[in-house]
Amino acid sequence: MPSASVVPFRELRDIGQFFSLSPTPLATGRDVTGLLEDPSVAIDLYADRLSTARRDIAGSLFLQGWASRVGSIHLGCLALADGVPDLGPTNLTYRLPDVGPVELALRDPGLHPAEGAWAALVDRHLGPLVEAVDEACGPGVRRLWGNVASALAGALVMLRRKGFAAAVDVPAELANFGDWTGTRYRRRTCCNLFRVDGYGLCGDCVILRERR
C-alpha cells in the first residue's frame, strides 16, 4: 500500500466497526487522559451491560474491548497506509455508547512512521490503562495483557481475511500470551466472561485447549 499523510478513515471503516475512527470530533467526547487516571465509569458501564456485580470481570471485558479498538486502528492504518496515527491519550477522545464498541476520534489525524509506534502506544496508553484497570477492580495484570493479545489477534485475523496478511508486523504480546496454529490463535489466559450468567467460553479461550 502507498503511504498516506492522514488516517484513511473510509478504508478503515470498510474493514469493520472495530477499525473505524470518527473523521470529525465527537460531540460529547472525553479525554483519554481522564480514563487512564480513573476508569471506574467505563468499568461500571460494562458491569451494567453484563448485569454482573463482578467488577473484575467488567474491567476485564472493558479492557479487551478497548484494546480491540485501539489495536485494530493501529494495525489497520499500518496495513492500509504504511503509517500509524498518534493514539496516545492526549491525541485521542472517546465516547462510551450504551451499546456497541467505544467511539474514538483523533485531534490530529496525521500519520507517522511505524517504527517505535507500537512500543510508544504500549508505554503511553495501553500499559497505563492496564495498570489503572487492575488497580480499580483487580482482574490481574496477566489476564489483562492476555486480553490485549487476544484483541490484537482478532484484528490480525480480520486483516488477513481482507488480504493484508503480509502487510502487518505481529506485536510481541501475541507470542507472550498465546500461540498460533496456522491462522488460529489460542490464548494462555481467560477473560472470565464465562463466569457471567448467560455467557460461555470465547473461541480462543485457554480452557478450550485444556479440555482437549
N, C-alpha and C positions, 0 to 999 in steps of 0.2 A: 504494500500500500504506500502511496506517496505521502510525504509528511504534510501536515496542515498547521496553520498558525493558531487556530481556535478549535474548541471541542466540536466534534461532528455530531451535533445534537440529534438530527433526524436519523442518521445511521445507527446511533446507539439505541434510540427508541425502537427501531426496526428489529434489533436483535431480541429485545424482550424488556418487560417492565422493570426488571431489576437493574438494567443497564441505563435506564433513562435519566436524564437530567433536565430540569426546567430551564428553558432558554431565557426566561425572564425572572426577575426577583419574585420570591414568594411573598404574597401579600401579608401573611401572618408568620413569616419565617423567623426562627430563633437562631441565635448564635450557638455554634457547636462548642465554643469555649465554655459556655454555661453548663452544657451537658457533661463535659469532662469533669467539671467541678462537683456536680451533683446530678446523677442520672435517675433520681428517685421518681420523677414524673413519668419517665419512659417505662421504668420497671412497673410502676403501679398501673399504667395503661395496659401493659401486657398481662399483668395479673387479672385485670378485668376481662380482657379478651379471652383468656384461658379459663376464666371462672375458677381460679385457684387462689388459695391463701399462701401457697408456696412461693414466696418472693424470690427464692434462689432459682427456681425453675423459670419464673417470669424473666428474671435478669438474664439467665442463660439464653432464652429464646430471643429476647430483645437484642442481645449482643450478636447472636447469629444472624438475625435479620439485618442488623446494621452493617455487619461485615459483608453480607451478601451484596448490599447496595454499593458500599464504598469499593469493595474488591472488584465487583463487576465493572464499575465505571473505570477504574484504573486499568484493568486488563482489556476492557473493550476499546478504550482510547489507544492503548498500545497496539492492539491488533489492527484497528482501523486507520490510524494516523501516524504510527511510529513515534508517538509522543504522549505525554500524560499531563493532565491539569494539576494544579496545586490543590490537593484535597486536605490540606492542613486545616485545623479548626478555625483559623482567622479568615479563611477564604471561603468557607462553606457555611450555608444556612440550611435549616431543616424545618419540616412541619410533620408532626405525627398525626395522620388521619385516624378516624375511629376504626377504619378497616383498611387493609391493604398495606403495602410497603411504605416506608417513610419517604416523603418527598424531599428532594435535595436540589439546591441551586448554588451556583458559584458567583462570587463577587467579580472575580477576574477569570474569564473562560479561556485564557491563553494556554497554549500547550508548551511543555518544556521537555528537554531531553530525558529519556527514560533512565539513564544511568544514575543510580543512587536514589531514585524516586521511591521505590518500594521501601527501602530502609528508612527514608525520611517519613513516609506515611506510617510505618510501624512506630518509630520513635516519637513522633509528634502527635499522633492521633490514635491509632489502634491500641498501642501499648498503654497509654494513659487511660483510655476508656476501659480496657480490661481491668486495670487496677481499680478504677473508680467503681465499676460494677461489682467486682469482688468485695470491695470494702463496704458497699451499700447493702448487699444481700447474700454474699458468701457462697456462690456456686463453686468456687475453686478456680484458681488461675489456669491449671492444666485443662480443665473442662472448657473454659472459655477460649483458650488458644486452639483447642480441638474444634470448637465451633467456627473460629476464623478459618481454619484449614478446610473444614467441610464446605464453608461458604465459597472459598476460592475454587475448590474442586468443582462445585456446581457451576460456577462461572466458566471454568475451562471446558467442561463438558458441553455447555451451550455454545461456546465459541467454536468448538470442534464440529458440532452439528452444522454450524453456519459456514464451515470451510476455512477456519482460521487456525488449523492445527499447528502449523509451523511458525505462526507469527507471534506466539506468546511464550515468554520465558516462565517457567514454573517456579514460584516462590519457594524458598527452603522450608517454610512452615508445613507444606504438604508432605514432605518427606519425614518431618519430625513427628507428625501426629496421625499418619495414616499410610496406606500402601495402595499402589495402583496394580490392578490385574487387567492388562490390556487398557481399555478405556474406562474401566470401572474403578472407582475409588472406595476404599473401606477405611473408615476412621478407627483410631485406637481408643477413643473415649466416647461417652454417651452424653447427649444434651439433656437427658432426663425428661423429655416430653412424654414418654410412655407412662410416667408416673401420674399424669393428669388424666382424670376420668374422661373417657371418650376418645383418647388418642392411643396410637400404637407406636411401634418402632419405626424409625426413619430408614430409608432404603440403604444408607451407608453405615448403619449402626454397628458398633463393635459387638453388640450382643448377638446379632445375626451370625457373625463369623464364629463366635464362641459356641453357638449351638450346633454348628456343623461338625 
